[in-house]
Amino acid sequence: MKKSSGFLIGAAISLAALLGVVAHAQTSNQKAGKKAAPPPSTKPAPRTPDGHPDLSGYWKNMPGTTPVGNLGKDLPGFKLPFTPAGEAALQHNLTATIDPESLCIIGGIPRHNGSGLAFEVLQTPKKVAFLYFYSYYRLIPIDASRKHSEDPDPSFFGEELGHWEGDTLVVDSVGFKDDKVWIDENANPHSDALHVVERWTRPDEGHIHVETLIEDPKFYTRPFTYSRTWIAGGPDEELHEYSCSENNIDRDHLGFGPGPIRKDGTRGYDNPAPLPPPIPKSGAK
């Protein structure tokens, strides 16, 4: 039985390092003469029997998406429009909190939309499920007649209600936990007033896209947006079981905040040590 890899991912290994491993593997494959993955299909998006675009599939980071993990990706200087209370909350996260995901706390939305990790969508006429790398999921009812509760129980993904507007799946979420999570990889905060509206589309067979409106009048002076596109994975790609809490030996050694942030807004070190070569498979010469 393989030892769980739960402790390998967290704040101790930045998202940039993870992406570096992927890049290293891709380079190794190229050197080994393996064919590069074909470009994403631009054929028309498949549709469900009820006529809506089918968002189902395995979706992974599209090359060129930078800075991954930063909700300020589309803002000047990657700077979110903080209120004084929001700036104070950011400084608290930077100096007094450990990355919640490294402690096995659910990242929630909108953080997962900024992540560089893959996810899977399963769509039915009444519900849409998003399955994430850390074995987390969210289950969104699709019902235009439903309204938000007057006092929803706080949760990591919020109280999520979905409906279709033409070919766009709109997910409106309120009622988030506010004191245990970061809004993205860079420790940006949110309050209990967070309101997130996601607009999901599938422009063609090989891509899925989200336009996200983020409102939080306690921590941000104005609403702002975050957009992102992913590409379809191959037919043999899928999510696997992952237990963050199993063998998590890093948590007692982690520091506060997200670690260094590069000038390009990404999380990680400017000149990391080169990655070791891949471990050869058993029996390989």
N, C-alpha and C positions, 0 to 999 in steps of 0.2 A: 504494500500500500504506500502511495506517495505521501510524503509529509505535506500538510496543508501549507499553501503559500500565503495565508492570511496576513502574516507579519511582514511580508515583503513589500506591501504597498501602504503608504501613509505619508505623513509629513517628513519622515526620515528619508524617503526617496521621493523627490519632487516629481510633479507631472512631467516636467521637462526631461528628467532622467528616463521616465517610462517611454516617452516618445523617442528618446535617443536609442533605447533598446530596440524599438521597432525599426528605426532607421538603420541601425547596425545590422539587424537581421536582413533587411531588404538589400543592403549592400553586399552582405555575405552571399545571399541568394544570387545576386547578379554575378558575383565573382565565380560562383559555382556553376554558372551557365543556366540557371533556372529562368524561365520566362517571366517577364513582368506581368502583373495583372492587367487584363484588358481595360480600356477606358469605360466609364459608366455608360450604360445604354441611354440613348436619347429617344427611344421608342415611346409612344404614348403610355401614360401611366395606366396600369390595370384598374378596373373598376369592379365594385361589388355588385351583386344582383340588384340592389336597390338604387344603383346608379352613381353612388359616391366614389371618389377616388379611393383605392385600397392602399392605406398607409402601412399595411403589414409588411414586415421584412426585417432583416438584420442591417443596421445602419452604423457606419463607421466614419471617423474623422476624414474630412476632405482636405487633401494637401493644400497648403497655402492659407489655411485658416489661422490667422494670428491677430492678437495674442490669444492662444487657447486658454480658457479658464478665467478670463478677465471680462467682466460685464461692461467695462468701460471701453471695449474693443472699438466701438464706433464713435467714441467721443474724443474731442481734442485733448491730447496728452494723456488719454486713458483715465481722465479724472472725472469721477462721479460728482454730481451737484449736491454736495453735503449741506445740510443745515448744521448749526453749531452742535446740536445733539447728535447728529449723524457723525460728525468729525470726532466727537468725543468717544462715540461707540467704536469707531474705527481704531482710534489710538488704544482703546481698551483691548480690542482683539489682537492688535499688533504686539502688545506688551504683557498681556495677562491671560491670554487664552491659547490653548493648543488646538491645532487643526481638528475640528470635530470628527471628520471622517477617519482620521488616524486613530480615534478612540472608538471607532465602530458606531458612530452616530450617523443617522441617515442624512445625506447631503440635502435632499429635497429639491424643490424648484424655487428660484431659477438656477441654482448652482449646477444641477445635472445637465441643463441645456448648454452650459459653458464648458463642461468637461471634455477632455480629449478621448474619453473612453466610449466604447461602442455600446449600443442598446438595441433592443428588439421591440417591435410593435406587433400586437395581435389585435385585430379589429373585428368586431361583430356589429350587427345593426343597433344594439342597445348599449354596448360598452366598448371602450378602447383601453387596452392594457399596455403600459410601457414597462419593459423589463430591463433592469440595469445590471451593470457588471458586478456590483457588490451583492448580488442576489436580492436587491430591493425591487419593489414594483409599485406602480400606482394604477388604480382601476377607476376609470373616468366614465360616469354615466352620460349617455347622449340623450338628452331630453330637453327640448327648447322650452317646455312649460315649467320646468323646475326652477325654483328660486333659492337663493342662499338662505341659510338659517339666520335667525335674528342674533343668535349667540353661538356660533359653531365651536365645537371643541377644538382647541389648537392642535395642529398636527404638522408633520414635517413637509408634507406636500400640500397642505391646506385643504379646505373644502372645495373640491373641483367639480365644476359643472360644464358639460360639453354640449355643443349644438353645431349644426352645419349652417354655413352661410354660402350657398352655392357649392363650389368645390373646396371650400376652406373649412377645416375643423377648428372651431373656436373653443378654447378651454379657459374658463374664467375661475380664478381661485382666490379665496380669502381665508382668514382664520389660521395663520401660520404661527408656529412656535417662534419666539423672538430672542431667547437668551442662550440657546445652545448651538446655533448654526451660523455659518457664514453664507453670504449671498453668492459668493464665487470662490475661486481658488486663492484669491489675493486678500482674504480676510475682510472684505467689505461687508458691512452689517445690514440688517434690516430690523424693523420694529414690528410690533403686533398690528400695525396699521398697513402692512404690506398688502398690495393688491396686484395680481399678475394676470395679464390676458395674453394667452398664446394663440397665434393663428398659424395652423399647420397646413401646408400644401405639399402636393407631390407633382412638381412640374412635368416630370417624365418618369420613365421606368427606373432610371438609375439614380434619382436624387429625391431627397426630402428636405423641406425648408421650414423654418419657423421665424416668425416676426413676433417679438415679445415686447409688450408694454409693461413697464414696471412703475408702480406708483407707491409712494410711501411718504406722506406729508410730514411725518415726524422726523425722518432722517434725510430726506432729499427735498430740495427747494422746488423741484419740478419733476414731472414724469420724464422718463427716458426710455429708449428702446435698445434692444439687442437682437440682431438677426444672425442667422446661422444656417448653413447648408451641410448636409451629410451625403455620402455616397453609399450605394447598395453594396453589401458584402457578397462574396461568392456563394454558390449553392452549398458549399461544405462548411461555411462559417456559421457559428452559433455561439450563444452564451453557455458558459459552464458554471457549475456550482462553485461558489466562493464564500468562505466563512471568514469574515474579518476578525472575529474575536478569537479564533482558534490559533494557538501558538503566537499570539501577538506579543513579541518580546521587545518591540520598539517603544511602546507607549510610555514606559518609565524613563526613557532617555530623550524624549522630545522637548524642544524648546517652544517658547511662545511665538505666536505669529506664523506667517507663511514662509519665513526664510527670505532670502534675497529676491528682489524683483529687478529684472533687467531693464535697460532703457527702452526696449521695445514692448514693455508691458507684460512680458512672460515671466513666469515664476521659475527660478533656478539660478545657477551660477554661470558667469560669463565664460569661464575657462575650466570646465569640469575635466577631471582626469579621464583619459581615454577608457572606453569600455573594454573589458577583457574579451578575448575571442570566445565564440560560442562553445559550450561543452559538447564534444563529439558524442554522437549516439553510441550506445553500447554495441560493440562489435564492429564499429566503423574503423577503417584503416587510416 
